[in-house]
């Protein structure tokens, strides 16, 4: 009986934590992190102010957990797409489109994580996001490198080229998410497909130009 009671208590605790996180995410997204109090979060779910402290010591800890949840969802989405694409180039394209679709389908998460307070419990926003998102960022860099290597292309310095690729994809995702969809804009899937196709064509063209240049230099040196 004791173990069953303990199990029910744990379930209730997890349910309450989930309610707090959902309410906080909505309020942070709608009103801005700085404008939301723990009391407002408690009122949103019909709990007393003191009850929140049984689960989270302050807003910073709520925000941190929301950030971790979002990156976990992103990683899950990445893994699902990656598992379905054997071809490295196709995998890169599908994951690029998948990231944009994730942002558009989870605007609340994105606004809270990426456009929240500049200070995150003593860390700057960039440092905080880099810290919790590193497993995902490592996956993204690897997928880019595999696509480039698998097609014998030269994209320049590996990390720089990967950062440029994902920076362009995420920039589009941010723009669409912030605006909630741009009136008169082409469908998001079409835009991201055009973006990645154009970037890939640019890398391929530059790589071919580099090969021809090296071949010409070798001929000149032999002559």
N, C-alpha and C positions, 0 to 999 in steps of 0.2 A: 504493500500500500504506500509505503514511504517513497519508493522509487517512482511509482505511478504519479503521486502527488507532485514530486519534484519535476517530473517530465511535463506535467500540465503547467506548472509555474514557468518553466523555461519556454514553453510554447507561447504562453500569454506575454511573457517578457519580449520575445522576438516579434510577436504581433504588434505590441505597443511601439517598439523601436521602429518597425516598418511604417506604422502610422505617422510617427513623428517625422521620419525622413521624407515621406511623401508630402506631408503638409508643409514642411520647411522648404522643400524643393519648389513647390508651387508658389509660396510666398516670396522666396528669394527671387524667383524668376519674374513674378508680377510686379514686385515693389522694390527690388534691389536689396542686397544683403544688408547694407548699412541701415536700412529703414525698417527692418524686421527685428522684433524682440522675441525672447524666449516666451514671454507672456502671450504674445500674439500667436505663436505656434501652438501653445497649450490651448488657447481659446479655439483655435481652428479645429482641434480634434475633441474638444469638450473635456479637457483634463485641467487639473489645477497646475498653477505655475510650478509649484514645488515638485510635482510628479515628473516633470521633464528632467530635473536634476538627478533622478534615480537612474537615468539612462545616459545622459550627456552632461558634462560639467559646464559647457558653454557652447556658443554658436560655432566657434572655430572647429570644435570636434564634430559637430553635425555636418559642417561644410566639408571637412576632410573625408568623412565617410561617404558623402554624396559623390565626391570626386572619385573615390576608389570604386564605387559602384559603377559609375559611368565608364571608367576605363576597363572595368571587368566586362561590361556589356560590349564595348568596342572590341576587346580581345576575342570574345566569343564570336562576334560577327566576322572578324578577320579569319578565325580558324575555320568557320563554316565555309566561307568562300574559298579559302586556300585548299581545303580538302576536296573541293569539287573541280579544281583546275590543275591538270597535270602539266600543261604547257606553261612555261615560266612567263612568257609575254602575255598570254591570255590571263594568267593569274594576276599580274601587275595591273592590267586594265580593269579586271573585275573588282579587285580590291579598291582601286581608285574610285570607281563608280559606287562601290558599296559604302565607302566612307561618306561620300556626299549624301547618299540616301539615308544613312544612319543619322547624320546631322539634321536632315530635314524631317525625319520621323521622330526625333528626340530633341526638339528645340529647347524644351525646358531644361533638360540636362545640360545642353551645350551652353546656354546662357549662364547657368549657375556656375559651371566649372571654368569656362574660359573668359567670362566677362564679369566675374565676381570681384571681390575686393582685391586691391593690389597687394595688401599685406595678408599673408596666410599664416597666422600663428607664429610670427617671427621670420617667415620666409617670404621673399618676393614671389609674385604669382608665377613667373617663368620658372623659377627654381622649384617651386612646389609642383607644378604640372610636370616638369621634366623628371622629378623624383618619382612620382607615382606612375607616370606614363612610360617609364623607361622600357619595361618589357614589351609594350606595344611598339614603341619607336624602334626598338631593335628588330622586331619582326618586319616592320615596314622597310627598313634599310636593307635587310636581307633579301626581301622579295624583289626589290629594285635591282640589287646586285645580281641575283640569279637570272633575272630577265636580260640584263645587259650581257652577262657572261655567256648565257645560253644562246645568244644571237651573235656572239663574237663582235660586240660593239665596244667602242671606246667613248665613254661618257665624260671623260675627264676625271679629276680627283673623286674617288668613290663617295666619300661622305658628303662632299659639296654637291655633287650631282644628285644624290639621293635627297638631300635637303631641299634642293631647288625643285625637284619633281613634287615632293610631298607638300612643299610650301605653296606651290601653285594650286594643287588639288584642294588643300585645306583653305586656301584663300577664297576659292570659289564657294566652298561649303559654308564658310563664315558669312560671306556676302549674302548668300541665299537664305541662311538661317536668320540673320539679323533683320532682313527685310520681310521675312515670312513669305518669300516668293516675290519675284519682281514682276509687276504688271507689264504685259507685253513681251516678257522675256521668253526665249525658247524653252521648251521642256528641259528640266534639269538633267535628265539622262542624256539627251541629245547634246547638251552643252558640255558635260563632262566627257562624253565620248569624243567630241570634237577636240577638246582640250588635250586629252591624253594622246590622241592620234597625231595631232600637230606636234606635240612635244617629242613623241617617239620618232616622227619623221625627221625632226630637226637633229636629234641625236644620231640617227642613221646616216643622214646627209653629212654631218660633220665628221662622223667616223669614216665614211667613204672618202671624203676629201683628205683626211689625215693619212689614210692608207695610200692614196695616190701620191701624196706629197712625199711619203717615206720611200715609196717605190722609185719616184723620180730622183730622189737624192742618192739612192743606191746606184742607179744607172749612171748618174753624173760622177760618183766617186770611182766607179769601175772604169769609166771612160778616161 
